[in-house]
Amino acid sequence: MTTTSPPADRAPADAPVRAPGFLARWAGTILRALVYSIPAFVLGLLGFVVTLVLLAVGTGTAVIWIGLPLLVAGVSVARGFAEAERGLQRVLLGRALPRPERRRAGPDAGRFRRLLVPLTDPQSWLDCLWTLVHFVLAVVTFPIMLASVIGSVATVAGPLASIIVRLAQPDADITGLGELLGLEDASAIGLDLGLQVLAGLIFLLTVHPVSRAVIGVHHAVDHALLSSRFDEQQQLARTEESRAAGRVAESESLRRLERDLHDGPQQGIVRATMDLARAERMADGDPERAQQILRETRTLLGSTLEDLRRLSRGIAPPILVDRGLAAALAERAALCPVPTSVDCPDLDLPEHVQIGIYYVVSEALANAAKHSQARTVQVRVTREAGSARAVIADDGRGGANIAAGHGLAGLAGRVASLEGSLHVDSPAGDGTRIEAVIPCAS
């Protein structure tokens, strides 16, 4: 078998890509800031002038209704310039400015109401405010950026231009700082060139921080005015999804609890009631048989009590409130038929997070005992970056599925109701690892 090596001037397809060096990143930041500053200044000037004229005229003529279309045109123009700024940030700076959801007219709204919808959208007025703020910011940052780049170029170009002028026109009357200080020709020229190089070096050393500051300030201001409502909308959507998931998970849990109570403890209690009535009737005529029935009833009631304890494990036990999460998980692990180790230090977690973790661990251990055929289970609870993390891993047969219709789907819904996330890694034949992350501020 022969192998073919790649040509000398071509790297292998799987060769690692080398990261750009410091100088490349340094120059790239400066170039991006300069290239962005020019169209940003033009965009800010045009956006401010056009939007201001339309809003001013529209406001002045609103009393005779002619101004309303002009106001709509003003906010629409501001929206267009805001979209252009999003494109500039994305293409030139590589930074995204998410677009908030716009307010829309209802399906039964008339033409006039549809026309005025942009005036009722808070984002429209934020776009108008952005045209003013962006213009002021561009007026400040564009000259600073331009001066920094030109000053940096002057590190080399300034002394070189002075030398060329003196060589081309030796008789020209060029008075520099050196001559004003009374120095001789060579010393005066050296001092002048040295000061030019020093000034250029100051610009050269500060142009990169200035470029980063220009990029950062523009993005921060743009995000605050053009994308802050997007963050709020996403947070609201996550909250609504969390509440919906919580309602679904709670409904499923109640239905399952009702079914388990009906099929287990309720049937045992009904049978125990009938057996006690039968023993009562037989107490006088056949006391030995009555005693046997009472013994069987006592055994049945003990089994029913164990079923009730098993069903209550998904609900926060008193030990969780009295002694904390670590003690509650240790007690739950002791009841699991699969040998289970628990690593849970004393953590300062909110009560709803502790209950959520207890529920996750309890359900995971129940699934491991019922389906995994595992020999051991490990439970580990930590707190990282403002979130509680619970990991339950076993060495069973794997194949667990979080899809709808499986037992883990309800568990995922319960975690989602706490604005958390549930991840299941369960390759066939290689055990199951369940990881739940619940934010402590949810």
C-alpha positions in Angstrom: 0.0 0.0 0.0 1.4 3.4 -0.9 0.7 6.7 0.7 0.7 10.1 -1.0 2.2 13.1 0.9 0.9 16.6 0.2 2.9 18.9 -2.0 5.6 20.9 -0.3 3.7 24.2 -0.8 0.4 22.9 0.6 -0.4 22.1 4.2 -2.4 19.0 5.0 -6.1 19.4 5.2 -6.1 18.6 8.9 -3.2 20.9 9.8 -3.9 23.2 12.7 -4.6 26.8 11.8 -2.1 29.1 13.3 -3.5 32.1 15.2 -2.5 35.5 14.0 0.5 37.1 15.7 0.5 40.1 18.0 1.4 42.5 15.3 -1.4 41.2 13.0 -4.0 41.6 15.7 -2.6 45.0 16.6 -2.8 46.3 13.1 -6.1 44.6 12.5 -7.7 46.4 15.4 -6.4 49.8 14.2 -7.5 49.2 10.6 -11.0 48.1 11.7 -11.5 51.1 13.9 -10.3 53.5 11.2 -12.3 51.9 8.4 -15.4 51.8 10.7 -15.0 55.4 11.9 -15.3 56.9 8.4 -18.7 55.5 7.3 -20.0 55.8 10.9 -19.3 59.5 10.8 -21.1 59.9 7.5 -24.0 57.7 8.7 -24.3 59.6 12.0 -24.4 63.0 10.2 -27.0 61.9 7.6 -29.1 60.1 10.1 -29.2 63.0 12.6 -30.0 65.6 10.0 -32.7 63.7 8.1 -34.3 62.4 11.3 -34.2 65.7 13.1 -35.8 67.6 10.1 -38.6 65.0 9.7 -39.4 64.9 13.4 -39.2 68.7 13.8 -41.5 69.4 10.9 -43.8 66.5 11.9 -44.1 67.7 15.4 -44.9 71.3 14.3 -47.6 70.2 11.9 -49.1 67.3 13.9 -52.1 69.5 15.0 -53.3 69.6 11.4 -52.7 65.8 10.9 -50.2 66.4 8.2 -47.4 65.9 10.6 -48.4 62.4 11.6 -47.1 60.8 8.3 -43.9 62.9 8.7 -43.4 61.6 12.2 -43.9 58.1 10.9 -41.4 58.8 8.2 -38.9 60.2 10.7 -39.0 57.1 12.9 -38.8 54.9 9.8 -35.7 56.7 8.6 -34.2 56.3 12.0 -34.9 52.6 11.9 -33.2 52.4 8.5 -30.1 54.1 9.7 -30.1 51.8 12.8 -30.2 48.8 10.4 -27.3 50.3 8.5 -25.3 50.6 11.7 -26.0 46.9 12.5 -24.6 46.0 9.2 -21.5 48.2 9.8 -20.9 46.6 13.2 -21.3 43.1 11.8 -19.2 43.5 8.7 -16.4 45.8 9.8 -16.2 45.0 13.5 -17.5 41.5 13.6 -19.9 42.3 16.4 -23.6 41.5 16.4 -26.4 43.9 17.4 -29.5 41.7 17.7 -32.7 43.2 16.4 -35.6 43.5 18.8 -39.1 42.4 17.8 -41.1 45.3 16.5 -44.6 46.0 17.6 -47.2 45.0 15.1 -50.8 46.0 14.4 -53.5 43.5 15.2 -55.2 41.6 12.4 -58.4 43.7 12.8 -56.6 47.1 12.8 -57.5 49.6 10.1 -55.2 51.3 7.7 -54.8 54.4 9.8 -54.0 52.4 13.0 -51.4 50.4 11.0 -49.8 53.6 9.9 -49.4 54.8 13.4 -48.0 51.6 14.9 -44.4 52.7 14.6 -45.1 55.7 16.8 -46.3 53.4 19.6 -43.2 51.2 19.4 -40.7 52.1 22.1 -37.8 50.8 19.9 -38.7 53.5 17.2 -38.0 56.3 19.7 -34.8 54.5 20.9 -33.7 54.5 17.2 -34.4 58.2 17.0 -32.4 58.8 20.2 -29.6 56.7 18.8 -29.3 59.0 15.7 -28.5 61.9 18.1 -26.2 60.0 20.4 -24.4 58.3 17.5 -23.8 61.6 15.7 -22.3 63.2 18.8 -20.2 60.1 19.4 -19.0 60.0 15.8 -18.1 63.7 15.9 -15.8 63.0 18.8 -14.3 59.6 17.9 -13.7 60.2 14.2 -11.2 63.1 14.6 -9.5 61.3 17.5 -9.1 58.1 15.5 -7.9 60.0 12.4 -5.4 62.1 14.5 -4.1 58.9 16.2 -3.4 57.2 12.9 -1.9 60.2 11.2 0.2 60.9 14.3 1.4 57.3 14.2 2.4 57.6 10.6 4.3 60.8 11.4 6.7 58.7 13.5 8.5 57.9 10.2 6.9 60.3 7.7 7.6 63.5 9.8 11.3 63.2 10.1 11.6 61.9 6.6 9.6 64.8 5.2 11.8 67.3 7.2 15.0 65.7 5.8 13.7 65.8 2.2 12.6 69.4 2.5 16.0 70.5 3.9 17.9 68.5 1.2 15.6 69.8 -1.6 15.8 73.4 -0.4 19.0 73.9 1.5 18.7 77.7 1.3 15.1 77.7 2.7 14.6 79.6 5.9 13.2 76.8 8.2 13.1 77.8 11.8 12.6 75.0 14.3 12.6 74.6 18.0 16.3 73.9 18.0 17.1 77.2 16.4 14.8 79.1 18.7 16.7 77.6 21.6 20.0 78.9 20.1 21.4 75.5 19.0 23.8 75.1 16.1 22.6 73.7 12.7 23.3 70.0 13.3 22.1 70.1 16.9 19.0 72.1 16.0 18.1 69.6 13.2 18.7 66.6 15.5 16.5 68.1 18.2 13.7 68.8 15.8 13.9 65.3 14.3 14.0 63.8 17.8 10.9 65.7 18.9 9.1 64.6 15.8 10.0 61.0 16.4 9.0 61.3 20.1 5.6 62.8 19.2 5.0 60.0 16.6 6.0 57.3 19.2 3.4 58.7 21.6 0.7 58.4 18.9 2.1 55.0 17.9 1.9 53.6 21.5 -1.6 55.0 22.1 -3.3 54.3 18.8 -4.1 50.7 19.6 -5.8 51.5 23.0 -7.6 54.4 21.3 -8.8 52.0 18.6 -10.1 49.5 21.1 -11.8 52.3 23.1 -13.5 53.6 19.9 -14.8 50.2 19.0 -15.9 49.4 22.5 -17.7 52.7 23.1 -19.6 52.5 19.8 -20.6 48.9 20.4 -21.7 49.6 24.0 -23.8 52.6 23.1 -25.3 50.9 20.0 -26.2 47.8 22.1 -27.8 49.9 24.8 -30.0 51.8 22.4 -30.6 49.3 19.6 -30.4 45.9 21.2 -31.3 46.2 24.9 -34.9 45.5 24.3 -33.9 42.3 22.5 -32.3 41.1 25.7 -35.4 41.9 27.7 -37.6 40.2 25.1 -35.4 37.1 25.3 -35.5 37.1 29.1 -39.3 37.4 28.9 -39.5 34.5 26.4 -37.3 32.3 28.6 -39.5 33.1 31.6 -42.7 32.2 29.7 -41.1 29.0 28.5 -40.0 28.2 32.0 -43.4 28.7 33.4 -45.0 26.7 30.6 -42.5 23.9 31.2 -43.2 24.0 34.9 -47.0 23.8 34.4 -46.5 20.8 32.1 -44.1 19.1 34.4 -46.4 19.7 37.4 -49.4 18.4 35.5 -47.5 15.2 34.5 -46.2 14.7 38.0 -49.7 15.1 39.4 -51.2 12.6 36.9 -48.4 10.1 37.6 -48.9 10.5 41.3 -52.6 10.0 41.0 -52.1 6.9 38.9 -49.5 5.5 41.2 -51.7 6.1 44.3 -54.7 4.5 42.6 -52.8 1.4 41.4 -50.7 1.0 44.6 -51.6 2.3 48.1 -55.3 2.9 47.3 -55.8 -0.7 46.3 -53.8 -1.9 49.3 -55.9 0.2 51.7 -59.2 -1.0 50.1 -58.1 -4.6 50.4 -57.0 -4.1 54.0 -60.4 -2.6 54.8 -62.2 -5.6 53.4 -59.9 -8.0 55.2 -60.4 -6.2 58.5 -64.2 -6.4 58.0 -63.9 -10.1 57.2 -61.7 -10.7 60.4 -64.3 -8.9 62.4 -67.0 -11.2 61.2 -64.9 -14.3 61.9 -63.6 -13.2 65.3 -66.3 -15.2 67.3 -66.7 -18.2 65.1 -63.1 -18.8 63.9 -60.7 -16.8 66.0 -57.6 -18.5 64.6 -58.5 -17.6 61.0 -59.3 -14.1 62.1 -55.8 -13.8 63.7 -54.3 -15.1 60.4 -56.2 -12.5 58.4 -55.1 -9.8 60.8 -51.4 -10.8 60.4 -51.8 -10.7 56.6 -53.5 -7.3 56.8 -50.6 -6.0 58.9 -48.1 -7.2 56.3 -50.2 -5.6 53.6 -50.4 -2.3 55.4 -46.6 -2.3 55.9 -46.2 -2.8 52.1 -48.6 0.0 51.4 -46.7 2.3 53.8 -43.5 1.5 51.9 -45.3 2.4 48.6 -46.3 5.7 50.1 -42.8 6.4 51.2 -41.5 5.6 47.7 -44.0 7.9 46.1 -43.1 10.7 48.5 -39.5 10.6 47.6 -40.0 13.1 44.7 -41.4 15.6 47.2 -39.0 17.5 49.5 -38.7 15.5 52.7 -38.5 17.1 56.1 -34.8 16.3 56.5 -34.1 18.6 53.5 -35.6 21.5 55.5 -34.1 20.5 58.9 -30.6 19.3 58.0 -30.0 20.5 54.4 -29.4 19.0 51.0 -26.4 16.9 51.8 -28.2 15.0 54.5 -31.3 14.5 52.3 -29.3 13.2 49.4 -27.4 10.8 51.7 -30.7 9.5 53.0 -32.0 9.1 49.5 -28.9 7.3 48.4 -29.2 4.9 51.3 -32.6 3.8 50.1 -31.4 3.1 46.5 -30.9 -0.6 45.9 -27.8 0.3 43.7 -24.7 1.2 45.8 -24.6 5.0 45.6 -21.9 7.5 46.7 -22.7 11.1 47.3 -20.3 14.1 47.1 -22.3 17.1 48.3 -20.6 19.7 50.4 -22.5 22.2 52.5 -23.6 24.8 49.9 -25.5 28.0 50.4 -28.3 27.3 47.9 -31.8 28.8 47.7 -34.6 26.6 48.9 -36.2 26.1 45.4 -32.8 25.1 44.0 -32.3 22.5 46.8 -35.7 21.0 46.1 -35.0 20.9 42.4 -31.7 19.1 42.8 -33.2 16.7 45.3 -35.9 15.9 42.7 -33.4 15.4 39.9 -31.2 13.1 42.0 -34.2 11.2 43.4 -35.7 10.6 39.9 -32.3 9.7 38.4 -31.6 7.1 41.2 -35.1 5.7 40.7 -34.4 5.3 36.9 -31.0 3.8 37.6 -32.4 1.2 39.9 -35.2 0.4 37.5 -33.6 0.4 34.1 -29.8 0.8 34.1 -28.7 -2.6 35.6 -25.8 -0.5 37.1 -23.5 -1.8 39.8 -22.6 1.7 41.2 -24.0 5.2 41.0 -22.1 8.4 41.8 -23.8 11.7 42.7 -21.9 15.0 42.8 -23.3 18.4 43.6 -21.3 21.7 43.1 -21.8 25.4 42.8 -20.1 27.2 39.9 -20.5 30.7 38.6 -23.9 31.4 40.3 -25.4 28.0 39.3 -25.8 24.7 41.1 -24.7 21.7 39.2 -25.8 18.1 39.9 -24.2 15.1 38.1 -25.5 11.6 38.5 -23.4 8.9 36.7 -23.8 5.1 36.7 -22.0 2.3 35.0 -25.1 0.6 33.6 -26.1 -0.4 30.1 -26.9 3.2 28.9 -29.4 4.0 26.2 -31.4 6.5 28.2 -33.4 9.0 26.1 -34.6 12.4 27.0 -37.1 12.5 24.1 -40.8 13.0 24.7 -42.6 10.0 26.0 -39.6 8.8 28.1 -39.2 9.2 31.9 -36.5 11.8 31.6 -38.7 14.2 29.6 -40.7 15.1 32.7 -37.4 15.6 34.6 -36.2 18.0 31.9 -39.4 19.9 32.2 -39.1 20.2 35.9 -35.5 21.6 35.5 -36.7 23.9 32.8 -39.3 25.3 35.1 -36.4 26.6 37.2 -34.8 28.2 34.2 -32.1 25.4 34.2 -30.9 22.9 31.7 -30.7 19.1 31.7 -28.1 17.1 29.6 -28.1 13.4 29.3 -25.1 11.4 27.9 -26.0 7.8 27.7 -24.2 5.8 24.9 -25.3 2.2 24.7 -23.3 -0.1 26.9 -21.3 2.7 28.5 -23.4 4.0 31.4 -25.5 7.1 31.8 -24.5 10.6 32.9 -27.2 13.1 33.8 -26.2 16.7 34.4 -28.6 19.4 35.7 -27.6 23.0 36.0 -29.9 25.3 37.9 -29.2 29.1 38.2 -29.4 30.2 41.9 -31.0 33.5 40.9 -33.8 31.8 38.9 
